[in-house]
């Protein structure tokens, strides 16, 4: 009889997804969370934190490209980029694709996530770990933004778990106020805000908090199959509203200059521009403009 092992995601009590496992690769309890990496039959290797899918080899590009390329190209001249979380290295790799980036600081609180990603998901981070422009810190992102000098970064990318447990402190008023302080004049913060069909409160509450520190609050969309529930929202907080209202040709020209155009599997200039046009069921959860 064939061995039939399934892993069930535990994000929601009454609804979810499951994967049939080919083999378990790693199961570790770190100081912060339970980490599981396994090889699935359908989605390649999968990393789960506390029972929630974080990344799969099959569809990681959808999320990683949109959380990294959109803010960098919207800014247009981002030289210093701060990444909070993203311990698998995928966001760091996409940020470093941009020729104009001079420094990318990644602050991940859980060193075990980095270690296991390097060992079992080497294609996600690729060569980013050894890029001389990268500074990878195993540290508390809250403490880092609290101490960072004024106007020291152009873009902040927050790729965290949901605002429960270890990720909760990344969604506070203080955190966003510090982000506003450490960003340059046209600075942008993006953060994952969950799947609004199931996590509308996450989008609503973080948008209100970001709105206390930034004049331009919105969200944009990415469809990631293993983030079940339809569109994923990425929260947007900017100092200059013009950054998210660029014509497609401007975005294309910037992507060409950055070395990104033609390298992606999800992001395109057209998708970039269209991602800010939200269905009413999502837009209703944003602060009134």
C-alpha positions in Angstrom: 0.0 0.0 0.0 1.3 3.5 -0.9 2.2 5.8 1.9 -0.2 8.7 1.8 1.0 11.7 3.8 -0.8 15.1 3.6 0.1 18.4 5.3 -2.9 20.7 6.1 -2.5 24.4 6.3 -3.9 25.8 9.6 -4.4 29.5 8.8 -8.2 29.4 9.0 -10.2 27.2 11.4 -13.0 26.3 8.9 -11.3 26.4 5.4 -7.9 25.7 4.0 -5.7 23.7 1.6 -3.6 20.6 1.9 -0.5 19.2 0.1 0.4 15.6 -0.6 4.0 15.2 0.6 6.7 13.4 -1.3 9.2 13.8 1.5 9.8 15.9 4.6 13.1 17.9 4.4 13.2 19.8 7.6 11.2 20.3 10.8 12.6 22.8 13.3 11.3 24.6 16.3 13.2 27.9 16.5 13.1 30.5 19.2 10.2 32.1 17.3 8.2 29.6 15.4 7.8 26.1 14.0 9.4 25.7 10.6 8.5 22.9 8.2 10.0 22.4 4.7 8.8 19.6 2.5 8.7 18.5 -1.1 5.2 18.4 -2.5 3.9 16.5 -5.4 2.4 19.6 -7.1 4.2 22.8 -6.0 7.9 21.8 -5.5 9.4 22.5 -2.2 7.2 24.3 0.4 8.0 26.3 3.5 5.5 26.6 6.3 5.8 28.7 9.5 3.5 27.8 12.3 1.4 25.7 9.9 0.9 28.5 7.4 2.3 28.4 3.9 5.0 31.1 3.3 6.5 30.1 0.0 6.4 27.4 -2.7 8.8 26.9 -5.5 6.0 26.8 -8.0 4.4 30.2 -7.4 6.9 32.3 -5.3 7.6 34.5 -8.3 4.1 35.9 -8.3 4.5 37.4 -4.8 8.2 38.2 -4.8 8.1 40.1 -8.1 5.2 42.2 -7.1 6.4 43.1 -3.6 9.8 44.0 -4.9 9.6 45.4 -8.4 6.5 47.6 -8.0 7.8 49.9 -5.2 11.3 50.1 -6.7 10.1 51.0 -10.2 7.4 53.3 -8.8 10.1 55.2 -7.0 12.3 55.2 -10.0 15.6 56.0 -8.3 15.8 53.7 -5.3 19.4 53.3 -4.2 19.0 52.1 -0.6 16.4 49.5 0.2 15.4 48.0 3.5 13.7 44.6 3.7 12.1 43.4 6.9 11.6 39.7 7.1 11.8 37.8 3.8 14.1 35.2 5.3 13.9 32.9 2.2 15.9 35.5 0.2 13.5 35.8 -2.7 12.8 39.5 -2.1 16.4 40.3 -1.7 17.2 38.6 -5.0 14.6 40.6 -6.8 15.7 43.9 -5.3 19.3 43.2 -6.3 18.2 42.7 -9.9 17.8 46.4 -10.1 21.1 47.9 -11.4 20.5 51.2 -9.5 20.3 49.6 -6.1 23.5 50.3 -4.2 22.6 48.8 -0.8 19.9 46.3 0.3 19.6 45.7 4.0 17.6 42.6 5.0 16.6 42.2 8.6 15.2 38.8 9.5 14.5 38.0 13.2 14.7 34.2 12.8 18.1 33.0 11.6 16.8 29.5 11.3 14.6 30.6 8.4 17.6 31.9 6.6 19.7 28.8 7.3 17.0 26.4 6.2 16.1 28.4 3.1 19.8 28.4 2.0 20.0 24.7 2.5 16.7 23.5 1.1 15.4 26.3 -1.1 18.6 27.5 -2.7 17.0 28.7 -5.9 14.8 31.2 -4.1 17.6 33.5 -2.9 20.1 32.4 -5.5 23.3 34.5 -5.6 21.7 37.3 -3.5 23.2 36.0 -0.3 26.7 36.7 -1.6 26.0 39.9 -3.5 28.4 42.7 -2.1 25.4 45.1 -2.1 23.5 42.9 0.4 23.7 43.3 4.1 21.8 40.4 5.8 21.2 40.8 9.5 19.6 38.4 12.0 18.0 41.0 14.1 14.7 42.6 15.3 13.2 44.7 12.5 11.4 46.9 15.0 14.6 47.7 16.7 16.4 48.3 13.4 13.8 50.9 12.1 13.8 52.6 15.5 17.6 53.2 15.3 18.0 53.8 11.6 19.1 57.3 10.7 16.6 59.8 9.1 16.3 59.6 5.4 18.6 56.6 5.1 16.4 54.5 2.8 14.3 55.1 -0.3 12.0 52.0 -0.1 11.0 49.7 2.8 9.6 46.3 1.9 7.9 44.4 4.8 7.6 40.7 4.0 6.4 39.3 7.2 4.0 36.7 8.5 0.5 37.8 9.3 0.0 40.3 12.2 -0.2 37.6 14.8 2.6 36.1 16.9 6.1 37.0 15.7 4.8 39.3 13.0 2.4 41.4 15.1 4.8 44.1 16.1 5.5 45.0 12.5 2.0 46.5 12.1 2.1 49.2 14.8 1.8 53.0 14.7 5.3 53.3 16.0 6.7 51.1 13.3 5.1 53.1 10.5 6.1 56.4 12.1 9.7 55.2 12.1 9.5 54.0 8.5 8.3 57.5 7.5 11.2 59.1 9.4 13.9 56.8 7.9 12.6 57.2 4.3 13.7 59.9 1.8 11.4 62.5 0.4 9.6 60.2 -2.1 9.9 57.1 0.1 7.6 54.1 -0.1 6.6 51.3 2.2 4.9 48.2 1.0 3.8 45.3 3.2 1.7 42.2 2.7 -1.9 42.7 3.9 -3.4 39.2 3.4 -6.2 37.9 1.3 -9.1 40.4 1.8 -11.8 37.8 1.0 -10.7 36.2 4.3 -8.6 38.8 6.0 -10.3 42.1 5.4 -9.6 43.3 8.9 -5.8 43.1 8.2 -6.1 45.4 5.2 -8.4 47.8 7.0 -6.5 48.1 10.2 -3.0 48.3 8.7 -4.2 50.9 6.2 -5.5 53.1 9.0 -2.2 52.8 10.9 -0.1 53.6 7.8 -2.3 56.6 7.2 -1.2 58.2 10.4 2.4 58.5 9.1 2.0 58.7 5.3 -0.1 61.0 3.1 -0.8 58.4 0.3 -2.4 55.1 1.4 -3.6 52.5 -1.0 -3.1 48.8 -1.9 -2.3 46.8 -5.0 -3.0 43.2 -6.0 -1.2 40.0 -6.8 -2.7 36.6 -7.4 -0.7 33.9 -5.6 -2.3 30.4 -5.9 -1.1 29.1 -2.6 -2.2 32.2 -0.7 -5.8 30.8 -1.0 -8.8 33.1 -1.2 -8.3 35.1 -4.4 -6.3 38.3 -4.7 -3.5 39.0 -2.2 -3.2 42.7 -1.2 0.0 44.5 -0.8 -0.3 47.6 1.3 1.1 50.8 -0.1 2.2 53.9 1.9 3.9 56.7 0.1 5.0 60.2 0.5 4.3 61.2 -3.1 1.0 60.0 -4.7 2.5 60.5 -8.1 4.6 57.4 -7.6 1.6 55.0 -8.0 0.1 56.9 -10.9 2.8 56.4 -13.6 1.9 55.7 -17.2 2.8 52.2 -18.5 5.5 53.6 -20.8 7.3 55.2 -17.9 7.3 52.0 -16.0 8.5 50.1 -19.0 11.4 52.5 -19.5 12.4 52.3 -15.9 12.3 48.5 -15.9 14.5 48.5 -19.1 17.0 50.8 -17.5 17.0 48.7 -14.2 17.6 45.4 -16.1 14.3 43.9 -15.0 12.3 44.0 -18.2 11.9 40.6 -19.8 13.2 38.7 -16.7 9.8 38.2 -14.9 7.1 35.6 -15.0 4.3 37.7 -13.3 5.2 41.3 -13.3 4.8 43.4 -16.5 4.5 47.2 -16.9 0.8 46.7 -17.7 0.2 44.5 -14.6 2.1 47.0 -12.5 -0.2 49.8 -13.6 -3.4 47.7 -13.4 -2.6 46.3 -9.9 -3.6 49.5 -8.3 -7.2 49.3 -9.7 -9.0 47.5 -7.0 -12.3 45.7 -7.1 -14.9 47.4 -4.9 -15.0 44.5 -2.4 -11.4 45.3 -1.7 -11.3 49.1 -2.0 -14.1 49.4 0.5 -11.7 48.4 3.3 -9.3 51.3 2.6 -9.6 54.7 4.3 -11.9 57.1 2.5 -10.0 59.5 0.2 
